[in-house]
């Protein structure tokens, strides 16, 4: 049965601005704990304006890079938000925090700042918007860093580095190690779907730690096999047998019981597998885009659908467990045609295909998230936890007519979205995104859903340019 928008439902228990427990991200907690040390470094060195750039990521002994998964970009967003929170108090900030420094640098034609010292120097000549207010300033220090996991993904070491115009070499400021969890696995770009047996065990334990262990187990099945390094004098292997290729544990036909389809007009878009990843060629420009979510199970499921990094309900940019969810009854299909916005989500901003310079602008604005579609599936069984924070991955778009927030307004908004109550001391040419028009829709009905549900499946789709495209 295909439901119309008039009776689509969403979860109220996870509204980001309401109080309540949210499963914490281990990395976020340690990042927050390290913020006073970062602030001390900034103040002690007399820095007036600080920017945060993209992070590198390294899985085990594989080469580090800037495109491992969402963590490369969202860790910069999380650190920027933390600096806003810790930069000052009700009297105002002690230093300025640049907003989306990497995107602004890209717009200013700064090249590979990490590998080219001359390009790195150009960062200090660019004028950047502050995270609050309407002022634009130049940065005098930039933060970046690296996330490196063990081969089995069970631990991750985060290093935060700084450089200035006078000292362009990256210098370590803070370093810490955390136990990996489900959130980190998703941020590293893995798709997963827990098996029936795994879900059954999780229902009995209702433990966030157990959830993380099961997701790690799924992710390790997708890791390319580790090849032992030959020691001195070891003979070279002769005609070694090829290792089996890792397979993704989630597929569009079954993301833990949810089938995902993408339509351009009435035509289904082919979703293709490439190794452990999934993707699609961007549909033709001009056709209306819709995404269907079918619950193939015999129980109610909650689904977070993000397009271009934003939740389709309210354009939230939060950890999926915090986002509002489409609550889909057993056996039913919901069709999503855009972002639902407004006080009661009564307005619809349709999806649209952008190409050429228009698409470049969207990628510059949104980063790599502009070319992704993400689906997270949640079971109504709640996970037990006492850990109360997850840092916002970015704030939803602010209407152009709305004035820029003051420092205190922005700080309070990030605190609310992160479930914190106090301070403790975009490259491509084809994307699917909001077409910036709003049409009158139908007010959504709200239903209850647990505040801390179990994440049983996650799928990421990469939107790619059509091979025949000349743009």
N, C-alpha and C positions, 0 to 999 in steps of 0.2 A: 504494500500500500504506500503511495506517495503522499506525504503530508504537505499541505500548503503552509505558507509562512504564518498564517493566522494562529496556528496552534503549536508552533515550534516552542520548545521550552528550554530554559537554561537554569544553571545552578545559582542559588543565592548564597549558599554557605561559604563560597570562596570569593566574595566581593573583596577586592584588595583593600578598600578603605574601611572595612569593618574589622573590629578586633577579633582575635581568635588565634588558635595555634596553627602554625604552618610548618610543615616538615622542613627542617633546616638543610642547607647545603653546607657540607663540611668545609669546603673551600671558602665560602662566604664568611663563616664564623671566624676562621683564622685570618681572613683578609681584614675583617672588622677589628680583630684584636691587634693587628699590626698597624692600623691607621695612626694611633698616637705617635709611633716611631717615625712614620712617614712625615707627619705634620711637624715633628721636632726637627727633622732633617731640613724641611722647607724653611722653617722659621730661623733655625741656627745659621743657615747659609744666606739669609736675607733675600730669598726669592719672593718676587711680588706676584707673578702669574705663572701657573703650572698647567701644562697640557699632558694628556695621556694618549699614547699611540698604541697601535695594534701589538699584540703579544705573539711570540713564537710558541709553537707547541711541538713536543717530541714524544712519540710513543715508544717506550723501551729503547732499543739500540738503533731505531730507524732515524733517518735524518730529520732534523727540526725543520719546520716551515711555517709560513704565515697562513696556510689554508687547510689545516687539519680538520677543522669543524667550527661550529659556532663559537667555541671558546676563544678563538683568536681575536674575534671582534668584541664579544660580549664581556670579556674580562676587562677590556679597556673601559667599557661603559660602566661596569660595576665599580671599578676603581675611581672613575670620575665622580660617580654618585657618592661614594664614600668620602672623597675629598670635600665635596660640597657639605656633607653632614658634619664633618670634623673641622672644617675651615674656620668656624667661629661660633658665636652664640647669638642671643637675641640682640646684642649690641651691634652685630655685623661681622663680616668675615675678616680674618687676619691676612688673607691673600686671595688672589683671584684664581678661579678655575676655568680654563678654556673649555668650550663646549665643542665636541666632535672635532678635535684638533686634526685627526687624520684625514677626515673628509675635507675640511677647509684647506689643508695642505695639498690634497689631491686637486682640488679646484684651482689652486694657485700654481699648478704644474710642477710641484716638487716631486722629484723622481724617487729612486730607491735609496731612501735616507739610511737604511740599515747597513747596506753594503758600500755606499758611496759617501765619503766624508764631505765632499763638496755639496752634495744634495742635502746632507744633514745640516750643513751651515745655512742653507736657504730657509730652513724652518724658522729661523730666528728673524727673518725679514718679512714674514707673513703677518698680517693683522687678523686676529681671531675674535669671534664673538665670545663674550663671557657666558657662563651657564645661566646667569640671571641678569635681568636688566637689559638695556639696549647698547651698552658700551662695547667697543671693540678695542683690543689691546694686543701687544706683542708678548710672546712667551719668553721667559728667561730660563726656564728649566722644563725638560720633558721627561716623562716616565714611560718606560716600556718594560719588557721582561720576557720570561719564559716559563712554560709549564712543562715539566718532564715527568712521565710516568715510568713505573717499573714495567718490565716486559709482560707481567701478568695483569697489569692495569690496577693493581690493588692499592698502590700508593702513588701520590703525585707530589713533586717538589715545585714550589712556586718561587721564582726569583724576580724581585722588582728592581729595575735598574734605572739610573738617571744619567742625563748628560746635559751640559750647558754649552754655550758658544765658546767659552774660554776653555772648557774641558770636554771636548767632543767624544772622548772614549767612554763607553758605557761602564758605569761604576755600580756595583751592587749596593743597594740600600737596605733591603729586607729580604730574608729568605725563610721559608717554613715548609714543612712536610705535612700532608694530611692523608687520612685514609680515604680512598675513593668511594664514591657512592653512586646511586642511580643518576643523580643530576650530572655528575662529572662525565659519566659514560655517554649520556645524551649530548653533552656539550662537545665531546670528542668526535661527534658525527656518526655514532653507531645507531642503526635501527634495530629494534628487538621486539619480540613477542614471547611472553612467558608461556610455557606449555601448560596443559591442563593439570598435570601433576605438580608443577611448580606453583601454580596459582592456588591449588588446594593446600599445599604446605604453608603458603603465605597467609591464607585465610586463618589457619590455625594459630600461627605465631603473631600475626599483626605487628610485625617488627620492621621498622625502617631499615635496620641493619640487615635483616634477612632479605628485604627487597633489594638492597644494594648488592648483596652477594649473588642473588639470582641474575640480576642484570649484568654483573661482571662475568658470570658464567656464560651468558649468551654472547657478550661482546668478544670474549676470548675465542669462541668458536669461529668468529669472523676474522681473527687476526691471521695474516700470512704466517706460515710456519717458520719458526726460528731455525736458521741454518747454523750449526756449530762451526766455529772458526777452527781451521786446521792448526795444530800445534807444530813446533819445529820438527822436521823429519817425517811428519805424517804424509802418507802417500795420497795423491789426488784421487778422488773417487772416480771410478770408471763406469760410465753410463748409469748414473744414479737414477732410481725410479722417480718419476715426477710426483711431487706431493699433491694430494687432493686440494683443489681450490676451496677456500672458505666460502660458505654460503650465507647470505643474510637470513636472519631468523624471522624477519617480517617482510611481507609482500603486500602490494596494494589489494590483492584479493582477500587477504586475511591479516589484518593488523590486530591480533588478539581478539578476533571476532567481529571486526568492522571491515567492510569492503569499501574501498575508495575508488571512485571514478571521477574523471574530469571530462566535461563536455564543452565543445565549442559549437554553440548553437545546439543542434540536435545530434551532432557527430561526436562519438567517443574519441578522446585523445589517447593514443597508444602510450602506455607507460613501459619503459624499457629498463632492463637490468644491465648494469655494468659492474661486474665483480660483486662486491657487497653493497653497492649503492644502486639507487633507482633514479630515473630521470624521465624527462619528456621533452620533445621538441615543442617550442612555443607555438601555440595555435595561431592561425591567421589573424591579422589585425582586422578589427571591425566586427568580429563575431562575438556575441555575448558569451561570457565564460561562467560556468557553474560547476560546483563540486558536490557530488552526492556521497553521503555517508550512510551505509546500510548496516544495521545491527543484525548479524546472522545468528546470534546466540538466543538463548531462551531467558535471558535476564537483562535488566536495564543497565546501560553503560553510559558513562560520561565521556564526551570527546571534545578536545581542544583542537580547533583547526586554525592554523596560522598561515597567512599568505603574506609574503614579503616581510616576515618577522613580526607581523601584528595579528593579534587575535581577531577573529571575525566577529566577535561580540565586544564592542567598545574599543577596538584597536588597542587593547592592552599589550604592553611589552614586558610581561612578567614571566617568571618561571611558570610552566604550564600548570603545576599543581595549584598555583594561586589564581589562575585565570577562571573566568566564567566558562561554563561548559555547556555544550549541546547535550541535553539528557535525552537519550534515544531509547524508547521502549523496545522490547524484544521483537525482532522481525520487521521493524519499520525502517523507512528511508527518509532522510532529511536532505533537501536540496538547498545549498548555500550559494547565493548569487552575488554576494558582496559583503561588505562590512556593515554590521548593524550598529548604528550610532544614535545619539540623543539620550535624553534623560531616562526614557523608557525603551530605548533601542527601537523606536518607532520609525526611524529613517534608515534608508539603505544607500550605501555608496557602492555602486556596482564595480565588479572587477573589470579591468580593461587590459588589452595588450598594447604595449608601447614599443616602438622600434626606433632605430637610428638615434639622432641626437636627443630625442625625447626620452628614450630608454637610457641613454648614457647619463642624463640628468637624474633619473630615478636611481640608478646604481650609485651615482655620486652622493645622492641624498641619503640612501638607505644602506649602502655598503653591500656586502655579499648576500645579505638577507633578502635583497630585492629579487633574487633569483631562486628562492626556495619556497616550498610548500611543506608544512610540517603537520603531522597528525599524531596526537597523543591520546591514548585510550585509557580510561580509568574505571576500575571496578568500584562499586559502591561500598565495599568493605573498607573501613577506615584503618589507617596505620596508627599505632600508638606511638607518641613521641612527646618529649617535653622541651624540645629545642625550638625556639620561637622566632627564627629570622631567616629571610632570604633576601638578598639585595636585589633591588630593581635592575633589570637588564636594559633600562631606558624608559623614558616616559612617553605616553601616547602623543600623537600630533596635537599641537595647540592651535585652535582656530586662528586664522590670520587676523581677524578683527579683535582678538583678545590681547590685551597689553602683556608685555613680557613680565614674568614674575619678579618680585623682589627677592633678595637673598633669603629672607626668612620664609617667604611663601614657598620657594623651591625646596628649601631645606625641610620644611614641614611636610611637603608632598612626598618627598623621597622617604622620609621617616615613616610615614603612614604606609606607603607601598612596600616598604621593607619589613614591616611589623617590628620596627624599632621604636622605643618610646623615649630614649634619651641618648645623648652623645657621651661616649666614654672618654674622653679627654679633649665608494660603493661601485667592477669592470665587466661590462658586458653590454650587449646591444638589444637583447630581447628579454623583457620582463613582464610578469603579470602583477598588477598593482591596482590600487584605487584609482579610478579615472577622474577623481576630484569633483564629481558631480554628486548631488544628493537627491534622492527621490523619496516621496512619501511611501512608507511601508506600513506594516501592521504591528502594533505593540505586541511584544513577546510575553508569553505567559511564564511566570517564574514558579519553579518547584524546588523542593528541598533536595540537597545532595550533601554527603558528608564533607566536613571541612578538610579532612586529611585522607583522601581516597588513595587506593593502590594504583600505581601506574603499571599497567600490565602490557602495554605495547606502545611502540613509537616508530614512526616512519618519516623519513625525510626524502623529498623529491627535489631534484635539481632541474631547474628550467633552463633549457639550452636553445641556442639559435638554430632554426631550421637549416639543414645543409644547403638548401637551394637559395637561402636568403642572400641577397647582395648588400644588405644594410650592414 
